């Protein structure tokens, strides 16, 4: 004969429901869960199962953050849930049941809501994060597994404080980062203006020097041209004077030679 009993619960960290059936073999507790990160199912999240200090199981969530975990009865487990960049949550599961329930197959459904971790919180916040978010155990009043509601409410209040502190710290860091970026951009613009002004000043100075040099070269060339022209004119005048002097000498020589011939002819 199979007996099925369904119960359901809901709270911030876990949405839970459970059923169990009797079997003719050793019983167990099947956990059907999913992990959310900032409210969305997250694939690749890690679940580590510890019994005392011994790791007895480890699995990764599939699409939507879903996973199935089977625990032996009559043990106490600590289960840790984490995702890259998130805080780590853990819960304790006490699977001890009455003797008459040891062949029962129990099932319990829940969701774990993780949120993004912000580094830099104080030791009190870290202590709050390290405590289990829920405690699941067999409840005689339900003849089934149930969570400690009072404890979970207390943990919800504590984690709300931590989450708010993280959001405040993140907002502050985001503002500081934005302010730093704005300052860096302003400094970059200011430095650019200073560099541009210096480059323009240097360019103007170099242009003035080039213009001055060009002017000197032009004046030098003009002076050289004028000097060359003056030298050429002087040389031409000197040559002309020499030519005229030579012509005068040639004329005198011709007259002298003519007189000499006349005298020789009379003799």
C-alpha positions, 0 to 999 in steps of 0.5 A: 500500500502506498501513502502519499501526503502533500504539504506546502510552505513558502518563505523568502529563501525557500518555496517548499513542498513535500510528499512521502510514500512508503516502500519496502526498502530503505527510505531516503529524502529526495530534494527537488530544488532550483537556485536563483541568482538575483531572482532568476534561475541560474545554470551552473550553480554549485551544490556541495553536500557535507556530512560532518566534515566529509563531502559526500556529494557535489552537483551543478544546476542544469537549465533554470537552476534545477537540481535533484539531490537524494539523501540517506535517512538518519543523517545530518547534512549541511548543504551549501549553494553558490554561484560565481560572484554570489554570496554562499547560502547553506542549510542544514538537513536532519534526515533522522525519522521515527523507526516506522518511517525508515522505509519511506521515500520522502520528497521536498521541493524548494528554491534558494535565492542567492544574490550578488556578493559585494566585497568589503563587508564587516565581520558581523555581516560575514558571520550572518552570511555563514549561518544556515538560512534554513533548518529542515527536519522531520516534524512529528506534527506533520509526519513529514519533513518541515522547516523551522519557521521561527528560525527562518524568519529570524534569518530572513531579517538578518539577511535582509540587513546584509543584502541592504548593506551590500546594495548600499555599499555597491551604490556607494562604490558605483557612485565613487567609480562614476565620480572617479571616471568623471574626474579622469575624463575632466582631467584628461580634457584639461590635460589635452587642452594644456598639451594642445596649448603647449603644442600650439605655442611651440608651433608658433615659436617654430614658425616665427623662428622659421620666418625669421630665418627665411627673412635672414636668408632672403636679406642675405641673398639680396645682399649677395646679389647686390654685391655680385652686381656691384662687383660685376659693374666694377669689373666691367668699368675696369675692363672698359677703362683698360680697353680705352687705355689700350686703344689710346696706347695703340693710337700713340704707337701707330703715330710714332711708327708712322713718324719713324717711317717718314724719317727713314724715307728721307734719309 
